[in-house]
Amino acid sequence: MIYTLEDYLVGLHSGQWFGFNNLNGSEANKTYANLVIHSSDAKPSESDCTAGVAALQSTWDGQAYARTRKAEYDQLNQFEMRYDDVKNSTTTWVDAIDTIKAAHPKP
Amino acid sequence: MAIVINGSGTVTGLAVGGLPDGTVDAGTLATNSVDSAELINGAVDNDHMAGMAASKLTGALPAISGASLTGVGITEADQWRLTTDFEGTVTTIASNLERNDTDFDKIGTGVSHSSGLFSFPSTGKWWVILNAAAKFDEAEWLQYSLERSTNSSTTIDTNLGAEAWIGGHLEVSNGGYRTGTCQVIIDVTNISNMRVRFRTQGSGLTRGKTTKNETTFTFIKLGET
């Protein structure tokens, strides 16, 4: 996911407090220069916006390993694996989880 | 045969075609004296028909191109959309609105709005449709509704009874994307003071784009009031 200025701004205040002029049918025109404030809220600085978008992107990117792990966890029938392990004195569930964690380490 | 002017006010002896061309004008003919027997088949062309009473259109009618008809079919259709996302409750979706301009052109005059209060170009029964696209986190929800004003202002006198409730899934960390539709057929009896608006309340992200339809507002005139 690529975060945008719009993604950052919607998280600052609720309601239609901002918009963009000169869209001309292009999402690429949702820029700081075209930003317009509809409410009494203060217009955030361009540097704050730039930093805010970067922070959102960093948080998202930093969770890539977790999203990948979860997708692979979801492929396992974990309840059945745990039941079988108890019945058979095996460690298939723990082994599978460890394998996924090792393949996608936390940065 | 000799032409004889009789003392009784008549002329006899005149052969068919015996008068010079162009000498009999409309005034020479008695009113209501020419019937269809005096007309050649096909002699009445388009330029010589002033109009036709609706009562004459009976029986088996010929195929008529729709392009030749007026007052039938859809006479008004318009579509607006939200261009920019917003979060949470909005009493009137008032800004960041544009007419759909992606392979679309309105039919008729189209509706207009001032600060989110939409007015109609003509009276009639209008189908008004809000289609909302939203994104939710866990346990968030939004209620969309259509409301009416009959005094040209932001004073709303009735909720039109058209609501859509959509929300995030409780069992996942990110509720994901949902759409909801609410719609009403409203009898617009006065275009000078009747308005509709769209509102939402709750928590969640209402989505809008300028390049495509996400949250849209559609107006179609179905018939006369």
Boltz contact constraints between the chains, C-beta under 6 A:
constraints:
  - contact:
      token1: [A, 6]
      token2: [B, 85]
      max_distance: 6.0
  - contact:
      token1: [A, 10]
      token2: [B, 85]
      max_distance: 6.0
  - contact:
      token1: [A, 10]
      token2: [B, 87]
      max_distance: 6.0
  - contact:
      token1: [A, 14]
      token2: [B, 87]
      max_distance: 6.0
  - contact:
      token1: [A, 14]
      token2: [B, 88]
      max_distance: 6.0
  - contact:
      token1: [A, 15]
      token2: [B, 90]
      max_distance: 6.0
  - contact:
      token1: [A, 16]
      token2: [B, 86]
      max_distance: 6.0
  - contact:
      token1: [A, 16]
      token2: [B, 90]
      max_distance: 6.0
  - contact:
      token1: [A, 16]
      token2: [B, 95]
      max_distance: 6.0
  - contact:
      token1: [A, 19]
      token2: [B, 84]
      max_distance: 6.0
  - contact:
      token1: [A, 19]
      token2: [B, 95]
      max_distance: 6.0
  - contact:
      token1: [A, 19]
      token2: [B, 96]
      max_distance: 6.0
  - contact:
      token1: [A, 23]
      token2: [B, 83]
      max_distance: 6.0
  - contact:
      token1: [A, 23]
      token2: [B, 210]
      max_distance: 6.0
  - contact:
      token1: [A, 25]
      token2: [B, 101]
      max_distance: 6.0
  - contact:
      token1: [A, 25]
      token2: [B, 210]
      max_distance: 6.0
  - contact:
      token1: [A, 27]
      token2: [B, 211]
      max_distance: 6.0
  - contact:
      token1: [A, 38]
      token2: [B, 95]
      max_distance: 6.0
